[in-house]
Amino acid sequence: EQNLVVESEPKTTAAYAEEIYTSIDFENINQLQSDVFSKAFIGFTNLKKEGKLDEDSHLLTICDFSLSSKEKRLWVIDLNEKKVLYNSLVAHGKNTGEEFAQKFSNTESSLQSSLGFFITETTYNGSNGYSLKLLGMDSGYNDAAFKRAIVMHGADYVSEGFIKSQKRLGRSWGCPAVPRALAEPIINTIKGKNCLF
């Protein structure tokens, strides 16, 4: 009897997050922490409820800046397929820290990364090549990202070679920069109103 009662209640977002997380295969790639996924998924769900993301949006990109820049700390996840499409290195801002990200900012010229939820916008070709505009959704934390030109782009300093020579990844001016070869495929996958946390 009691089990039936539990079954019929609507699932909480956290329970749903856990269910998806456990079915994602992290074999041969860096494991994303479950609490980070849960936080990202709850925010993603809230953005849908607020109408900031489309109802059928199913891509969730997560950068875990608590990890070393030497680790692949960016994941692009297809929630429908429950699989990781990309697991990549990603840079943090020059003034955010050396190997580890420590200081974050929403301020122009701070050369620091911003924390929070972003919605991906349109693409353009800029000084860093193919780039993706990002709209910060968290007031006071990252809502100046668009104005600060915080974008996703490729960079030569985001590479295993750079890590070998410098003992850490290269750093951006606050942009989540990815390896040059992955920039186009990742950007083309997540552009146009998808969630980045």
Summary of the structure (lengths in Angstrom):
residues: 197
radius of gyration: 17.1
end to end distance: 40.3
largest distance: 63.7
contacts: 616
relative contact order: 0.17
helix: 28%
strand: 22%
